[in-house]
Structure formats: structure tokens, C-alpha cells
Amino acid sequence: MVANAVEMAQQLANGGAFATCVANNMLSYALAEVTAGTSISACSTQNIAKAVAASDGTFVSLATEITVSQTLGVRAPGGVQ
């Protein structure tokens, strides 16, 4: 339980769940499909989240990791994977 918004922000930042959720949603957006088969527990999402956590953790790092990910690289344009 958190006492205030500051503690909540610290919990979100330190726990990794928020970053993984953002990575999952941004990957789905990058794949241009609402249900692209990604999930928070998917290897593709976990690999991106780990790479971002190992870097500076910025949004730019997230976008870069998604762009160079194998998942995005093997996507068939206009088709479901």
C-alpha cells in the first residue's frame, strides 16, 4: 500500500511492471495490430523491457529497442503473424 502519489510513482518506476506494460503496448502499436499476439509475459515484450532497463530507461531507448527487435524485423507488412 502506498501513502501518496510520490510513493506510487516510485513503486511504478522501481517495480518494472509499468515499463513492461509500456513496452508491450508500444510493441503492439509498432506492429500496427490491436491484437498482435504480444503480452506482458511474451518473450518479445520481456526482451525489449530487459534491454530498456539495461540502458538509460528513456522513451528513446524503448523506441530504439522496439525498432531493432526481431519481432518487428520479421513482421509481414499488412498481415497477421
Beta strands, then each sheet from edge to edge (+ up, - down):
end
